[in-house]
Amino acid sequence: MKATLLVHRSPRCTDHVLFEAPIAGASEIALAVEAAQRAGPDWRRTAFSTRQRLLETVASRLDAAASDLARQMAIEIGKPLSYGLEEVRRAAQNLRDVARYAATHVPEKRENAGTVRYQPLNLVAVISAWNNPVAIPLGKIAPALA
């Protein structure tokens, strides 16, 4: 059976194909979910300092690639360069904010109604708007990882 492809065309010149990507079917999605679930227990045991350092590393890499990512957004979705730069910078700052905020929280505390525990999630799926391809997904993924 031939794989179904997503054909992404230039928003400016619709006869120009920018790229094609295979569309995952149910079996590929199930394999990805199983792999993520298997990795979950190890991730939960990962020290917060390591998770925090990883978020900071991704933020630094976003800053370094901001111009390239903004240019790619301009080509692929027609986003103005200045908006793309702002989005990437906002995403990097959001990662830093999540790392900093998570560092100030106690993993477990007792309240009147019971005990509150903070722990990384095992698996998240993000369905995001096409017009903010960096900031929106990372705004959901970073807290889940922290």
N, C-alpha and C positions, 0 to 999 in steps of 0.2 A: 504494500500500500504506500502510495506517495505521500510524503509529509505535506501538510497544509502550511503555506507560507503567508506571513504578514508582509505585504509589500508597502514600504513607506516611501512616498513620493515627496518631492520638494513642494512646499506650499506656494512657492513663487512660480515654479515651472512644473506643472503637474505631469508632464510627460517624462520628466527626469526621475528615475528611481534612485533614491538615496541608499537604501539597503533593503534586504529581504531577511526575514528571521523566521525560523520554524515556530509554529504554534504548538505548544505542549498539549498532549492529549491526556486523558484521564490516567493512563498508566504512568506517564512521565511525572505528572503531578503527584501521584501516590508515592512514587519512589522518592521524590524530593521531600515530601512531608515526612516519610519514614526516616530519611537521613537526618532531617532537622530534629525530629523527636529523639533519635538516638543520641544526638549531640547535646541535647538539653541538660541532662544531669551533669555532664562535665562543665558546661557553661555555668550552671548554678554554683558549682564548687570553685569557679574561677574567682580569685580575690578581687574585691572591688577596685583596689589600686590598679590591677591589670586592666580591668574593664575601662576604668577612667583613663588610663594611659592610651588605650586603643581608640577611645573617642577623641582624645586630644590629637592623636596621630592622624586620624581621618580628617579632623578639622584643619590641621596644618596642610594636609595634602589638597584639600579643597581650596584653601587660600592660594596655594602654589599653582593650581590648575584653573583658577577662576576665569582668566581670559580665554583659555582654550574651551572651557565648558560653556561660557557665554557665547562664544563664536559658534559652537556646535548647536546650541539652542536656536541661534539666529538662523542657521541653515536648516535645521530639521523642523522647527515649529514656527519660524518667522518672528521670534521674540526679539525685541530691540536689544542691542548689546548692553546698554546701560541697565536694562531690567534684568538681563541674565547675570550680569556682574553682581547686582544687588541681591538676587536670589541666592547665588552661590555664597556670597559673604554672609548673608542671613543664615543660611544652612550651617556654615562653619561656626558661627557664633552660637547658634542653637545647640550644637553638639557640645560646645564648651559650657554653656549654661546648664545643660542636662548633667554633665559630669560634675560641675560645681554644686548644683542643687542636690544631687543624689549623695554627695559626700557629706552633706550637713544633716542627713536623716539617719536616725537610729534604725537598724534593721528590724527591731522588734520593740514595741512599747505597750504598756498596759494602760487602757483607758477604762472609763466607767462601764462601757458596754461590752468590753472584752479586750482581746489582744489584737494589735494591728501589726502585721508583718509585711515587710517590703522584700521582694525577691524578684530576680529577673524572670521574665516569662520564658517558656520553652519555645513557643512557635507563634509567630504573628504573620499574617498575610496583609499586604497593603494593596488596595486598589485606589489609585490616585488619579488626580486630574492631569491631563496631558500638558497643561500650560505652565505647570510648576514642577518639572520632573526631578528636581534635586531637593528643594526645601520641604515640600509636603511629605514625600516618603521618609526622609531622614528625620523629620519632626515626629514621626510615629515610631520609627525603628530605634532611634537613640534611647528613648525612655524604656523601651522594652528590653534593650540590651543592658542598660544601667541597672 
